[in-house]
Amino acid sequence: MSLPTEMNSPVLTDRLAHVVASFATIAPFRDYVDPSRLLVVGVLGRDGPYGRHAACHFTAFRETRSRVSHDGRFELPLITNDGRSMHYVLSFTFPRFLRLAPIEQAAVVMHELMHIHSAFDGSGSTLRHGPAYDRMARAYAEEAVEAGLALPALTATDAHYFRRFRPFPKAYLRSDRSAIRRFDAGDLELAALRGREEIPRECRNERERRARGG
């Protein structure tokens, strides 16, 4: 199948979300991954050959497979997107992820999808990192390409960033009344646009103000 026409969106995180949704249509992910409950965001990181390209964030504890810890003391915040609860968040590190070749980007996407539990309940899979894990991710990526799901060019050369990613919400003590218990996508997402003319005026003004040291 071909990628959705919405891939023409100027927002890189939107484009990545469509890539993830498309890649999730191959086996075994199509049997349990619901892209509508999977939030894709971008984070700013240091550029260079070393470091994380992406991460899969869970909304449930591994032991209980729910938002509440086994001892009942801690709880994970609710993550929503337009009021809809998200089960997983995939964050991609810009610009490091964008420097990779398309097949390597595809392998990173598959690597993160493999962290999702087959019950799709917000907890992590039982798979562990290692050479076998990496080979499996690469095989899934090649399968996606063979199925016509080749990743389009996603590069950092003409991207502009205007919202920094907050640290991913951590578990909080349930007895802490001041804890933030809900985060929406707008609290997390970094918008990365492909052209200066497509950046909202208020964001351009903010970038220019910071560049002047104001």
C-alpha positions in Angstrom: 0.0 0.0 0.0 1.1 3.6 -0.5 1.6 6.1 2.2 -1.4 8.4 3.0 -1.7 11.6 1.1 -1.5 13.5 4.4 2.3 12.8 4.3 2.5 16.2 2.5 1.8 17.8 5.9 4.5 20.4 6.7 4.8 19.3 10.3 7.4 16.6 10.6 5.8 15.0 13.7 2.5 14.7 11.7 4.4 13.0 8.9 6.1 10.7 11.3 2.7 9.8 12.8 1.5 8.7 9.4 4.7 6.7 8.9 4.2 4.9 12.2 0.5 4.2 11.4 1.5 2.8 8.0 4.3 0.7 9.3 1.9 -0.7 12.0 -0.1 -2.3 9.2 2.4 -5.1 8.7 2.4 -8.3 10.8 2.5 -8.7 13.7 1.8 -5.1 14.6 -1.5 -4.9 12.7 -3.0 -7.5 15.0 -2.8 -5.3 18.1 -1.4 -1.8 17.5 -4.1 1.0 17.4 -2.4 4.1 15.8 -5.2 6.2 17.1 -4.0 5.5 20.7 -0.3 6.0 19.8 1.0 9.6 20.2 4.1 10.6 18.1 6.1 13.5 19.2 9.5 15.1 18.5 12.1 16.1 21.0 15.2 18.3 20.6 18.5 16.5 21.4 22.1 17.0 20.7 23.2 16.3 17.2 25.9 13.8 16.6 26.6 10.1 16.0 25.8 8.9 19.5 22.7 9.0 21.6 19.1 8.0 21.4 17.2 8.3 18.1 13.8 7.6 19.5 12.0 6.1 22.6 8.8 4.3 23.4 7.2 5.7 26.6 4.7 3.6 28.5 1.5 4.6 30.3 1.3 1.5 32.4 3.6 -0.2 34.9 5.1 -3.5 33.6 4.2 -5.4 36.8 0.6 -4.3 37.0 -0.1 -3.4 33.4 -2.1 -0.5 34.7 -1.4 3.1 35.7 -1.1 2.2 39.4 2.1 0.6 40.8 2.0 -2.8 42.5 2.2 -1.3 46.0 -0.5 1.3 45.2 1.7 4.3 46.0 2.5 5.6 42.6 0.5 6.4 39.5 1.4 7.3 35.9 -0.3 10.4 34.5 -2.9 10.2 31.8 -1.7 11.2 28.4 -4.3 12.5 26.0 -4.6 13.8 22.5 -7.7 15.9 21.7 -9.3 14.4 24.8 -8.6 10.8 23.8 -6.3 8.7 26.1 -3.1 7.5 24.6 -1.6 4.1 25.4 1.9 4.8 24.2 4.0 7.8 23.2 6.8 7.5 20.6 9.3 10.3 20.8 11.8 10.9 18.0 15.0 12.9 18.6 15.5 15.8 16.2 17.8 16.4 14.4 19.6 13.1 15.1 16.8 10.9 13.8 16.6 13.0 10.7 20.2 12.4 9.8 19.7 8.7 9.3 19.3 7.0 6.0 15.6 6.1 5.2 16.1 2.4 5.8 17.7 3.2 9.2 14.9 5.5 10.1 12.5 2.7 9.2 14.4 0.3 11.5 14.2 2.8 14.3 10.4 3.1 13.9 10.1 -0.7 14.0 12.5 -0.9 17.0 10.1 1.3 19.0 7.0 -0.5 17.8 8.5 -3.7 19.1 8.5 -2.3 22.6 4.7 -2.2 22.6 3.0 -5.1 24.5 0.9 -7.4 22.4 -2.0 -6.6 24.7 -1.7 -2.9 23.8 -2.4 -2.0 27.4 0.3 0.7 27.9 3.0 -1.6 29.3 6.2 -2.7 27.6 6.8 -5.9 25.7 9.0 -8.7 27.1 11.5 -8.3 24.3 15.0 -7.2 25.3 17.6 -5.1 23.5 20.4 -7.0 21.8 21.7 -8.1 18.4 18.7 -10.4 17.8 16.4 -7.5 18.6 18.2 -5.2 16.2 18.1 -7.9 13.4 14.4 -8.3 13.9 13.8 -4.5 13.7 15.8 -4.4 10.5 13.9 -7.3 9.0 10.5 -5.6 9.8 11.8 -2.4 8.2 12.8 -4.3 5.0 9.4 -6.0 5.0 7.7 -2.6 5.2 9.8 -1.3 2.3 9.0 -4.3 0.2 5.3 -3.8 0.9 5.6 -0.3 -0.6 5.8 1.5 2.7 9.1 3.2 2.0 9.9 6.1 4.4 9.8 9.4 2.5 12.8 11.8 2.9 12.7 13.3 6.3 15.6 15.6 6.7 16.8 18.3 9.1 18.2 20.7 6.5 15.1 22.9 6.3 13.3 22.2 9.6 12.6 24.9 12.1 11.8 24.1 15.8 9.7 26.4 18.0 8.5 24.4 21.0 10.7 22.5 23.3 9.7 19.1 24.6 9.0 18.9 28.4 10.7 15.9 30.2 8.3 13.0 29.7 5.8 12.9 32.6 7.0 10.6 35.5 5.1 8.6 38.0 3.9 10.6 40.9 2.9 9.8 44.5 -0.8 9.3 44.6 -0.9 11.1 47.9 0.7 14.2 46.3 -2.2 16.6 45.7 0.0 19.0 43.7 1.0 16.4 41.1 0.0 16.9 37.5 -2.2 14.0 36.7 -2.9 14.6 33.0 -0.9 15.9 30.0 -2.2 16.6 26.6 -0.3 16.2 23.4 0.1 20.0 23.2 2.1 19.8 26.5 4.6 17.4 25.0 5.0 17.9 21.3 7.7 19.7 19.5 6.5 21.2 16.3 9.1 21.0 13.5 8.1 22.7 10.2 9.8 22.5 6.9 9.7 26.1 5.8 10.0 29.5 7.5 6.9 30.8 5.7 4.9 28.0 7.3 5.9 28.9 10.9 3.1 30.7 12.7 3.9 34.4 13.1 3.8 34.3 16.9 6.3 31.4 16.8 8.6 33.3 14.4 8.5 36.3 16.7 9.4 34.2 19.7 12.3 32.7 17.9 13.6 36.1 16.8 13.2 37.5 20.3 15.3 34.7 21.7 17.9 35.1 19.0 18.2 38.8 20.0 18.6 37.7 23.6 15.3 39.4 24.6 
